[in-house]
């Protein structure tokens, strides 16, 4: 019972950390609506749903594996690096309105996600598959941000 409570608390803490950038750097949807976007650009609510799902996946994975002590140092460092990179997207995009830095941040998020995938793949292919939705979404987001950057 204690272990389950500990997992739940760590899960909630991690989930809170993942949502922290959105709380600190509130999205300005007027900016998003006013920039030129390609036809395949999703509505803002799609981003909210997709990122929420990805944050839940990461938080579940990390809380379980941290409690079970199944993560090696390099995996934890890769997740922290990914988090730090991802943390600044809302700042670059919504606060600074800097499309180049937003694209760069998105691409680095994809790259650090790929690093996590490769580290996990060496140790456990099943765990690496958990990262696949993140890779797909950040690859899409990188293409989208690159396209938005060149359109504006």
C-alpha positions as CSV (number, residue, x, y, z in Angstrom):
1,X,0.0,0.0,0.0
2,X,2.8,2.4,0.9
3,X,4.5,1.7,-2.5
4,X,1.3,2.5,-4.4
5,X,0.9,5.8,-2.5
6,X,4.5,6.6,-3.2
7,X,3.9,5.9,-6.9
8,X,0.8,8.1,-7.0
9,X,2.5,11.0,-5.2
10,X,5.6,10.8,-7.5
11,X,3.2,10.6,-10.5
12,X,1.3,13.7,-9.4
13,X,4.5,15.6,-8.7
14,X,6.0,14.7,-12.2
15,X,2.7,15.5,-13.9
16,X,2.7,18.9,-12.1
17,X,6.2,19.5,-13.3
18,X,5.3,18.7,-16.9
19,X,2.4,21.2,-16.7
20,X,4.5,23.9,-15.0
21,X,5.6,25.7,-18.1
22,X,2.0,26.1,-19.3
23,X,1.2,27.7,-15.9
24,X,4.3,30.0,-15.8
25,X,4.2,31.0,-19.5
26,X,0.4,31.1,-20.2
27,X,-0.3,30.5,-23.9
28,X,-1.4,33.6,-25.8
29,X,-3.9,32.1,-28.3
30,X,-4.3,35.4,-30.1
31,X,-0.7,35.1,-31.2
32,X,-1.2,31.5,-32.5
33,X,-4.4,32.6,-34.4
34,X,-2.7,35.6,-36.0
35,X,0.4,33.9,-37.4
36,X,0.4,32.3,-40.8
37,X,0.0,28.5,-40.5
38,X,0.0,25.7,-43.0
39,X,-3.3,24.0,-43.7
40,X,-2.4,21.0,-41.6
41,X,-1.8,23.0,-38.4
42,X,-4.1,21.7,-35.6
43,X,-6.5,23.7,-33.5
44,X,-5.1,24.7,-30.1
45,X,-7.3,22.1,-28.3
46,X,-5.5,19.3,-30.2
47,X,-2.2,20.5,-28.7
48,X,-3.7,20.4,-25.2
49,X,-5.0,16.9,-25.7
50,X,-1.8,15.5,-27.3
51,X,0.6,17.1,-24.7
52,X,-1.6,16.0,-21.8
53,X,-1.5,12.4,-23.0
54,X,2.2,12.5,-23.5
55,X,2.8,14.1,-20.0
56,X,0.6,11.3,-18.5
57,X,2.6,8.6,-20.3
58,X,5.9,10.1,-19.2
59,X,4.8,10.6,-15.6
60,X,3.4,7.0,-15.4
61,X,6.6,5.6,-16.9
62,X,8.9,7.6,-14.7
63,X,7.0,7.2,-11.5
64,X,6.9,3.4,-11.9
65,X,10.5,3.1,-12.9
66,X,11.9,5.5,-10.3
67,X,10.1,3.6,-7.5
68,X,11.3,0.3,-8.8
69,X,14.8,1.7,-9.3
70,X,14.8,0.5,-12.9
71,X,16.3,3.6,-14.5
72,X,20.0,4.1,-14.9
73,X,21.7,7.4,-14.5
74,X,22.0,8.1,-18.2
75,X,18.2,7.5,-18.7
76,X,17.4,10.0,-15.9
77,X,19.8,12.6,-17.3
78,X,18.2,12.2,-20.8
79,X,14.7,12.7,-19.3
80,X,15.9,15.8,-17.3
81,X,17.5,17.2,-20.5
82,X,14.3,16.6,-22.4
83,X,12.3,18.3,-19.7
84,X,14.6,21.3,-19.6
85,X,14.4,21.7,-23.4
86,X,10.7,21.3,-23.5
87,X,10.2,23.7,-20.6
88,X,11.1,26.7,-22.7
89,X,8.9,26.2,-25.7
90,X,6.0,28.2,-24.3
91,X,8.4,31.0,-23.3
92,X,9.9,31.2,-26.8
93,X,6.6,30.9,-28.6
94,X,4.1,32.7,-26.5
95,X,6.1,35.2,-24.5
96,X,9.0,36.1,-26.9
97,X,7.1,35.3,-30.1
98,X,10.3,34.0,-31.5
99,X,9.5,31.4,-34.2
100,X,13.1,30.4,-34.8
101,X,13.8,29.6,-31.1
102,X,10.4,27.9,-31.0
103,X,11.4,25.7,-33.9
104,X,14.8,25.1,-32.5
105,X,13.3,24.1,-29.1
106,X,10.8,21.7,-30.8
107,X,13.6,20.1,-32.8
108,X,15.7,19.7,-29.7
109,X,12.7,18.2,-27.9
110,X,12.5,15.6,-30.7
111,X,16.2,15.0,-30.6
112,X,16.3,14.5,-26.9
113,X,13.3,12.2,-27.2
114,X,15.2,10.2,-29.8
115,X,18.1,10.0,-27.3
116,X,15.7,8.6,-24.6
117,X,14.4,6.1,-27.1
118,X,17.8,4.9,-28.1
119,X,19.0,4.6,-24.5
120,X,15.8,2.6,-23.6
121,X,16.0,0.5,-26.7
122,X,19.4,-0.8,-25.7
123,X,18.0,-2.0,-22.4
124,X,14.4,-2.9,-23.0
125,X,12.6,-2.6,-26.3
126,X,9.2,-2.5,-24.7
127,X,10.1,0.6,-22.7
128,X,11.4,2.2,-25.9
129,X,8.0,1.7,-27.5
130,X,6.5,3.9,-24.8
131,X,8.5,6.8,-26.1
132,X,7.2,6.3,-29.7
133,X,4.1,8.6,-29.4
134,X,6.3,11.4,-28.1
135,X,8.7,10.9,-31.1
136,X,5.9,11.0,-33.5
137,X,4.3,14.1,-32.0
138,X,7.6,16.0,-31.7
139,X,8.6,15.1,-35.3
140,X,5.3,16.4,-36.5
141,X,5.6,19.5,-34.3
142,X,9.2,20.1,-35.6
143,X,7.9,20.0,-39.2
144,X,5.0,22.3,-38.3
145,X,7.2,24.8,-36.5
146,X,9.7,24.8,-39.4
147,X,6.9,25.5,-41.8
148,X,5.4,28.2,-39.6
149,X,8.8,29.8,-39.3
150,X,9.3,30.0,-43.0
151,X,5.7,31.2,-43.6
152,X,6.2,34.1,-41.2
